Amino acid sequence: MISDNSVIKDIFKDLDFNDSEIKIIESVFKKLSIEKGTKLLNAGDLADRQYYILKGCLRAYHVDTHGKEHTVQFGIKDWWISDYTAFFSNEKAIMNIEAIQNSIIYSISKEGKDELYTKIPKIDKFFRIKLEKAFATFQKRILANLAQSAKERYIDFITTYPNIENSVKNYHIASYLGITTESLSRIRKDLSK
């Protein structure tokens, strides 16, 4: 349960709620303080929750059949993270989600979101807009992976995540970019010249 509605204002920017709406919102969100290394989701689990990041950093990643990790998303302050393929299709997770920094998050179940959509229609629009932006971002990332050099992808990364590069392990960044840690080192060295 959310203990003060300033957090509701952080999550639902520019939306106003009456007291009964605030009570509904408070009833469906669960605040969690998690330590670095905590796994919120494992591949094969039921992915029935989304997470809003109030503080810290999380990552969603897939482990292929060879045991190699592929980071799909970093989640930082004011971002949402989940295994969306599983979340929207009611299938088992194909992703893992872990905290890579100590974090404070708010968790909401699929049923909780559906309740908000029904009881507070403006939240339906809020999440639709967030989903549209996220879809566009993922599509841009796919195109970048197809068309950009590793150096260009790295520059995009540090532009998108300017405050976390020093807090994220090099192999997480390399995994996100689809390169080796050695290639990442070469790119950084080249850019520092």
C-alpha beads as a LAMMPS data file, in Angstrom:
LAMMPS data file: protein, C-alpha beads

193 atoms
192 bonds

1 atom types
1 bond types

-500.0 500.0 xlo xhi
-500.0 500.0 ylo yhi
-500.0 500.0 zlo zhi

Masses

1 110.0

Atoms # bond

1 1 1 0.000 0.000 0.000
2 1 1 1.215 3.483 -0.771
3 1 1 1.570 5.567 2.361
4 1 1 1.398 9.062 0.947
5 1 1 -0.240 10.339 -2.188
6 1 1 2.808 12.371 -3.237
7 1 1 4.063 9.070 -4.662
8 1 1 0.812 8.761 -6.606
9 1 1 1.617 12.173 -8.048
10 1 1 5.113 10.927 -8.923
11 1 1 3.719 7.927 -10.764
12 1 1 0.682 9.572 -12.363
13 1 1 2.098 12.958 -13.296
14 1 1 -0.438 15.592 -14.291
15 1 1 -3.420 13.488 -13.174
16 1 1 -5.679 14.606 -10.361
17 1 1 -7.523 12.125 -8.165
18 1 1 -10.286 12.418 -5.615
19 1 1 -10.056 10.672 -2.219
20 1 1 -11.887 7.528 -3.323
21 1 1 -9.645 7.181 -6.398
22 1 1 -6.549 7.575 -4.206
23 1 1 -7.809 4.754 -1.961
24 1 1 -8.271 2.502 -4.999
25 1 1 -4.764 3.304 -6.258
26 1 1 -3.266 2.724 -2.807
27 1 1 -4.989 -0.666 -2.617
28 1 1 -3.365 -2.057 -5.784
29 1 1 0.235 -0.840 -5.450
30 1 1 2.777 -2.485 -3.170
31 1 1 5.936 -0.618 -2.169
32 1 1 9.121 -2.687 -2.100
33 1 1 12.635 -1.795 -1.000
34 1 1 14.966 -4.249 -2.669
35 1 1 18.683 -4.797 -2.419
36 1 1 21.117 -4.995 -5.291
37 1 1 21.087 -8.534 -6.688
38 1 1 17.453 -9.242 -5.783
39 1 1 15.606 -11.092 -8.547
40 1 1 12.015 -9.995 -9.034
41 1 1 11.337 -12.439 -11.832
42 1 1 12.926 -15.614 -13.148
43 1 1 12.399 -17.077 -16.601
44 1 1 9.670 -19.684 -16.352
45 1 1 7.771 -17.848 -13.592
46 1 1 4.355 -16.303 -14.022
47 1 1 4.916 -12.668 -15.038
48 1 1 1.829 -11.038 -13.559
49 1 1 3.381 -7.817 -12.238
50 1 1 4.773 -4.531 -13.512
51 1 1 7.211 -2.431 -11.542
52 1 1 7.477 1.337 -11.293
53 1 1 10.968 2.441 -10.273
54 1 1 11.009 5.238 -7.741
55 1 1 14.733 4.923 -7.019
56 1 1 17.552 2.703 -8.238
57 1 1 18.108 0.596 -11.340
58 1 1 16.775 -2.747 -12.571
59 1 1 17.467 -4.754 -15.665
60 1 1 15.425 -7.232 -17.684
61 1 1 17.461 -9.882 -19.446
62 1 1 17.147 -13.177 -21.294
63 1 1 19.527 -16.109 -21.012
64 1 1 19.929 -17.982 -24.301
65 1 1 20.432 -21.748 -24.724
66 1 1 24.214 -21.251 -24.487
67 1 1 23.920 -19.475 -21.120
68 1 1 24.702 -16.039 -22.553
69 1 1 22.818 -13.097 -21.025
70 1 1 21.123 -10.551 -23.291
71 1 1 20.035 -7.380 -21.491
72 1 1 16.826 -6.140 -23.068
73 1 1 16.025 -3.185 -20.833
74 1 1 17.418 -1.115 -18.014
75 1 1 14.863 0.516 -15.755
76 1 1 15.754 3.723 -13.924
77 1 1 13.873 6.325 -11.879
78 1 1 10.384 7.016 -13.229
79 1 1 10.460 4.029 -15.624
80 1 1 8.378 0.862 -15.720
81 1 1 9.767 -2.636 -16.193
82 1 1 8.344 -6.127 -16.655
83 1 1 8.512 -9.107 -18.975
84 1 1 5.900 -7.587 -21.254
85 1 1 5.692 -10.549 -23.618
86 1 1 4.635 -12.772 -20.732
87 1 1 2.676 -10.072 -18.888
88 1 1 0.350 -9.315 -21.803
89 1 1 -0.001 -12.887 -23.066
90 1 1 -0.431 -14.660 -19.710
91 1 1 2.495 -16.927 -20.558
92 1 1 5.499 -17.899 -18.485
93 1 1 8.327 -15.388 -18.317
94 1 1 11.134 -15.526 -20.849
95 1 1 12.999 -12.745 -19.031
96 1 1 14.668 -12.348 -15.691
97 1 1 14.426 -9.074 -13.790
98 1 1 16.990 -8.125 -11.175
99 1 1 17.963 -5.067 -9.184
100 1 1 21.425 -3.880 -10.164
101 1 1 21.296 -1.131 -7.527
102 1 1 19.463 -0.901 -4.221
103 1 1 16.021 0.207 -5.348
104 1 1 12.603 1.356 -4.213
105 1 1 9.837 0.198 -6.504
106 1 1 6.082 -0.016 -6.657
107 1 1 4.576 -3.276 -7.844
108 1 1 1.167 -3.686 -9.443
109 1 1 -0.490 -6.882 -10.610
110 1 1 -2.270 -7.365 -13.908
111 1 1 -5.544 -7.632 -11.972
112 1 1 -4.719 -4.394 -10.146
113 1 1 -4.142 -2.593 -13.436
114 1 1 -7.399 -3.952 -14.818
115 1 1 -9.192 -2.700 -11.704
116 1 1 -7.688 0.761 -12.190
117 1 1 -8.723 0.771 -15.861
118 1 1 -12.308 -0.053 -14.921
119 1 1 -12.686 2.207 -11.898
120 1 1 -10.514 5.158 -12.996
121 1 1 -10.663 5.439 -16.833
122 1 1 -8.073 8.236 -17.033
123 1 1 -5.484 5.703 -15.816
124 1 1 -6.296 3.510 -18.820
125 1 1 -5.294 6.413 -21.077
126 1 1 -2.185 7.104 -18.949
127 1 1 -0.929 3.515 -19.374
128 1 1 -1.879 3.423 -23.065
129 1 1 0.293 6.471 -23.721
130 1 1 3.171 4.927 -21.701
131 1 1 2.824 1.698 -23.680
132 1 1 2.835 3.544 -27.009
133 1 1 6.040 5.377 -26.044
134 1 1 7.665 2.162 -24.856
135 1 1 6.740 0.373 -28.076
136 1 1 8.255 3.199 -30.130
137 1 1 11.426 3.077 -28.009
138 1 1 11.783 -0.688 -28.448
139 1 1 11.248 -0.330 -32.200
140 1 1 13.963 2.346 -32.389
141 1 1 16.280 0.049 -30.452
142 1 1 15.659 -2.823 -32.862
143 1 1 16.402 -0.547 -35.821
144 1 1 19.543 0.741 -34.110
145 1 1 20.758 -2.817 -33.554
146 1 1 20.170 -3.577 -37.214
147 1 1 21.570 -0.394 -38.722
148 1 1 24.012 1.265 -36.315
149 1 1 27.585 0.444 -35.494
150 1 1 28.458 -0.655 -31.969
151 1 1 29.990 2.778 -31.373
152 1 1 26.767 4.534 -32.405
153 1 1 24.724 2.208 -30.174
154 1 1 27.047 3.000 -27.251
155 1 1 26.649 6.750 -27.820
156 1 1 22.860 6.269 -27.845
157 1 1 23.143 4.276 -24.623
158 1 1 25.064 6.956 -22.742
159 1 1 22.611 9.553 -24.042
160 1 1 19.596 7.506 -22.889
161 1 1 21.140 6.449 -19.558
162 1 1 23.517 9.311 -18.673
163 1 1 23.466 8.714 -14.921
164 1 1 23.852 4.971 -14.632
165 1 1 26.885 4.060 -16.700
166 1 1 29.195 4.200 -13.671
167 1 1 26.743 2.141 -11.592
168 1 1 26.213 -0.648 -14.121
169 1 1 28.720 -3.419 -14.698
170 1 1 30.508 -3.369 -18.039
171 1 1 29.183 -6.797 -19.009
172 1 1 25.595 -5.524 -18.476
173 1 1 26.253 -2.628 -20.848
174 1 1 27.986 -4.885 -23.374
175 1 1 25.078 -7.338 -23.139
176 1 1 22.600 -4.519 -23.772
177 1 1 24.593 -3.357 -26.792
178 1 1 25.099 -6.872 -28.154
179 1 1 28.901 -6.660 -28.015
180 1 1 31.720 -8.109 -25.931
181 1 1 33.231 -6.291 -22.958
182 1 1 36.483 -6.063 -24.938
183 1 1 34.666 -4.240 -27.759
184 1 1 33.102 -1.918 -25.211
185 1 1 36.547 -1.072 -23.837
186 1 1 37.845 -0.338 -27.352
187 1 1 34.872 1.940 -28.089
188 1 1 35.366 3.862 -24.839
189 1 1 39.085 4.227 -25.528
190 1 1 38.368 5.472 -29.053
191 1 1 35.820 8.021 -27.789
192 1 1 38.175 9.347 -25.101
193 1 1 40.763 10.392 -27.716

Bonds

1 1 1 2
2 1 2 3
3 1 3 4
4 1 4 5
5 1 5 6
6 1 6 7
7 1 7 8
8 1 8 9
9 1 9 10
10 1 10 11
11 1 11 12
12 1 12 13
13 1 13 14
14 1 14 15
15 1 15 16
16 1 16 17
17 1 17 18
18 1 18 19
19 1 19 20
20 1 20 21
21 1 21 22
22 1 22 23
23 1 23 24
24 1 24 25
25 1 25 26
26 1 26 27
27 1 27 28
28 1 28 29
29 1 29 30
30 1 30 31
31 1 31 32
32 1 32 33
33 1 33 34
34 1 34 35
35 1 35 36
36 1 36 37
37 1 37 38
38 1 38 39
39 1 39 40
40 1 40 41
41 1 41 42
42 1 42 43
43 1 43 44
44 1 44 45
45 1 45 46
46 1 46 47
47 1 47 48
48 1 48 49
49 1 49 50
50 1 50 51
51 1 51 52
52 1 52 53
53 1 53 54
54 1 54 55
55 1 55 56
56 1 56 57
57 1 57 58
58 1 58 59
59 1 59 60
60 1 60 61
61 1 61 62
62 1 62 63
63 1 63 64
64 1 64 65
65 1 65 66
66 1 66 67
67 1 67 68
68 1 68 69
69 1 69 70
70 1 70 71
71 1 71 72
72 1 72 73
73 1 73 74
74 1 74 75
75 1 75 76
76 1 76 77
77 1 77 78
78 1 78 79
79 1 79 80
80 1 80 81
81 1 81 82
82 1 82 83
83 1 83 84
84 1 84 85
85 1 85 86
86 1 86 87
87 1 87 88
88 1 88 89
89 1 89 90
90 1 90 91
91 1 91 92
92 1 92 93
93 1 93 94
94 1 94 95
95 1 95 96
96 1 96 97
97 1 97 98
98 1 98 99
99 1 99 100
100 1 100 101
101 1 101 102
102 1 102 103
103 1 103 104
104 1 104 105
105 1 105 106
106 1 106 107
107 1 107 108
108 1 108 109
109 1 109 110
110 1 110 111
111 1 111 112
112 1 112 113
113 1 113 114
114 1 114 115
115 1 115 116
116 1 116 117
117 1 117 118
118 1 118 119
119 1 119 120
120 1 120 121
121 1 121 122
122 1 122 123
123 1 123 124
124 1 124 125
125 1 125 126
126 1 126 127
127 1 127 128
128 1 128 129
129 1 129 130
130 1 130 131
131 1 131 132
132 1 132 133
133 1 133 134
134 1 134 135
135 1 135 136
136 1 136 137
137 1 137 138
138 1 138 139
139 1 139 140
140 1 140 141
141 1 141 142
142 1 142 143
143 1 143 144
144 1 144 145
145 1 145 146
146 1 146 147
147 1 147 148
148 1 148 149
149 1 149 150
150 1 150 151
151 1 151 152
152 1 152 153
153 1 153 154
154 1 154 155
155 1 155 156
156 1 156 157
157 1 157 158
158 1 158 159
159 1 159 160
160 1 160 161
161 1 161 162
162 1 162 163
163 1 163 164
164 1 164 165
165 1 165 166
166 1 166 167
167 1 167 168
168 1 168 169
169 1 169 170
170 1 170 171
171 1 171 172
172 1 172 173
173 1 173 174
174 1 174 175
175 1 175 176
176 1 176 177
177 1 177 178
178 1 178 179
179 1 179 180
180 1 180 181
181 1 181 182
182 1 182 183
183 1 183 184
184 1 184 185
185 1 185 186
186 1 186 187
187 1 187 188
188 1 188 189
189 1 189 190
190 1 190 191
191 1 191 192
192 1 192 193
